[in-house]
Amino acid sequence: MRIIGVVLTILLIIVGIAFTALNAQSVEINYLIGEKNLPLAVILLASLTLGIVLSVLLMGFSLLKLKAKNKWLESKLKKAQEQLTQFQQ
């Protein structure tokens, strides 16, 4: 299993190097306070990284919300089971 991880990492590095080599041209970025020339690969990788970070954050908030709801439902189920046990006695 560890060998598969190493091989995938090496393949990812090779693809990243090829991606950078194929997208080496400089692109002008205009934003509100100025402009900057950056390599296209840097811009694309920064956009990808930002997208991943935002997705993980949103998924994390959703996960926390679901965990809280799960705890609430478990407590509700426990109370219902206690009431059922009392009713059966």
Secondary structure, DSSP 8 states (H G I E B T S, - for coil): -HHHHHHHHHHHHHHHHHHHHHT-SEEEEEETTEEEEEEHHHHHHHHHHHHHHHHHHHHHHHHHHHHHHHHHHHHHHHHHHHHHHHHH-
